[in-house]
Amino acid sequence: MDVEVREESDGQVIWRAHMEANESHSLTKRGRLFVTATEMQNIQFEVDGRRVRLPTYSGKLRVLIP
């Protein structure tokens, strides 16, 4: 799946990649982030060790990570 992460403050892309099953990636979060993924139902997010709840959804979606 294709994943893109942007900073909310200025819209700058801070990470973009194609990810395969069981892959993980860590980012240093400085503010709120917009995450867009082609298969959002297959992604899990953790912020400070806690899982972020995402809407139940299938397909491409953009979410705001506080």
C-alpha positions, 0 to 999 in steps of 0.5 A: 500500500502507498502511505504519505505523511504530511505535517498539518502546520505547513502541509509538508510531506515528511514521509512517503513510501510503498509498504508491504505487509508486516512492515513498520516505520517510526517518525518523530512527531512534532505536531499533528499529522495527516496520513493518507494510505491506499489501504487504511484498514491495514494500518495501525498507529501508535503515539507515545506507546498508545494505539490511535483509534482510526475510523472503520474504513476500507480503501483510500482515506486521509486521517489526522493524527493528533 
